[in-house]
Amino acid sequence: SSRHIKDIKGGIPDGLDLVNRLNPVVYNYKGQKNTEVGLIAEEVPPESHLVYGSGHNMAIDYTKLPVYMIDAIKQLTKRIEALEENAKKNNR
C-alpha cells in the first residue's frame, strides 16, 4: 500500500538473522492425515510480528514472511558481491 497512508517506523532490523532463527517443520494436525509444512508459532521470535493470538490459538501470518526474506536476500547479495570483488582483486 502507499507510503502516504503509513507512518514508517524504520527498516527491518535483520531479516537474515530472523530467517536463520526460523525452524521449518513437516507436520500433521492431530487427528488428520494431511501432511503440512510450516513453522511452530511458539518458536517464532516475537519481534518478527509474524505470530498472532495466544495460548493454543497462536497462529502465524505467513503473508508477512516474504518481507523478511527480501531483506535476507539483499543481505546475502551484498555478501556475495563483496566475495566476488575480493576474488577479482586476488586474481589480478
C-alpha positions as CSV (number, residue, x, y, z in Angstrom):
1,S,0.0,0.0,0.0
2,S,1.0,3.6,-0.4
3,R,3.5,5.3,1.8
4,H,1.0,8.2,2.1
5,I,-1.2,6.1,4.4
6,K,1.7,4.8,6.6
7,D,3.8,6.0,9.5
8,I,7.1,4.4,8.7
9,K,8.8,3.2,11.9
10,G,12.1,2.0,10.3
11,G,13.5,-0.8,8.3
12,I,13.6,-4.5,9.1
13,P,16.3,-4.9,11.8
14,D,18.0,-8.1,10.4
15,G,15.9,-10.2,8.1
16,L,18.7,-12.7,7.6
17,D,19.1,-13.3,11.3
18,L,15.4,-13.8,11.7
19,V,15.1,-16.2,8.8
20,N,18.1,-18.2,10.2
21,R,16.3,-18.5,13.5
22,L,13.2,-20.0,12.0
23,N,12.8,-23.8,12.1
24,P,10.7,-25.2,9.3
25,V,9.0,-28.5,10.1
26,V,6.8,-31.1,8.4
27,Y,3.8,-32.0,10.5
28,N,0.2,-33.3,10.6
29,Y,-2.5,-31.6,12.6
30,K,-3.5,-34.0,15.4
31,G,-6.3,-36.3,14.2
32,Q,-5.7,-35.5,10.5
33,K,-3.7,-37.3,7.8
34,N,-2.7,-34.4,5.5
35,T,1.0,-33.6,5.8
36,E,1.7,-29.9,6.1
37,V,4.9,-27.8,6.2
38,G,5.4,-24.6,8.2
39,L,6.6,-23.2,11.5
40,I,5.8,-23.7,15.1
41,A,4.3,-20.4,16.4
42,E,5.9,-20.7,19.9
43,E,9.4,-20.9,18.2
44,V,9.0,-17.8,16.0
45,P,10.8,-14.8,17.5
46,P,8.2,-12.4,18.9
47,E,9.9,-9.3,17.5
48,S,9.1,-10.7,14.0
49,H,5.4,-9.7,14.4
50,L,4.5,-12.9,12.5
51,V,2.6,-14.5,15.3
52,Y,-0.9,-13.6,16.5
53,G,-3.3,-15.0,19.0
54,S,-2.3,-16.6,22.3
55,G,-2.1,-19.9,24.0
56,H,-3.4,-22.8,21.9
57,N,-4.8,-20.3,19.4
58,M,-1.5,-18.9,18.3
59,A,-1.0,-18.7,14.5
60,I,1.5,-17.4,12.0
61,D,0.8,-14.7,9.5
62,Y,2.8,-16.1,6.6
63,T,1.9,-13.2,4.4
64,K,4.5,-11.1,6.3
65,L,7.3,-13.6,6.0
66,P,8.4,-12.5,2.4
67,V,9.3,-9.1,3.8
68,Y,12.0,-10.7,6.0
69,M,13.0,-12.9,3.1
70,I,13.5,-9.9,0.9
71,D,15.8,-8.3,3.5
72,A,17.7,-11.6,3.9
73,I,18.2,-11.9,0.1
74,K,19.5,-8.4,-0.1
75,Q,22.0,-9.0,2.8
76,L,23.2,-12.2,1.1
77,T,23.5,-10.4,-2.2
78,K,25.8,-7.8,-0.6
79,R,27.9,-10.6,0.9
80,I,28.2,-12.4,-2.4
81,E,29.1,-9.2,-4.2
82,A,31.9,-8.5,-1.6
83,L,33.2,-12.0,-2.0
84,E,33.2,-11.7,-5.8
85,E,35.0,-8.4,-5.6
86,N,37.7,-9.9,-3.3
87,A,38.1,-12.8,-5.6
88,K,38.7,-10.4,-8.6
89,K,41.3,-8.5,-6.6
90,N,43.1,-11.7,-5.6
91,N,43.2,-13.0,-9.2
92,R,44.8,-9.8,-10.5
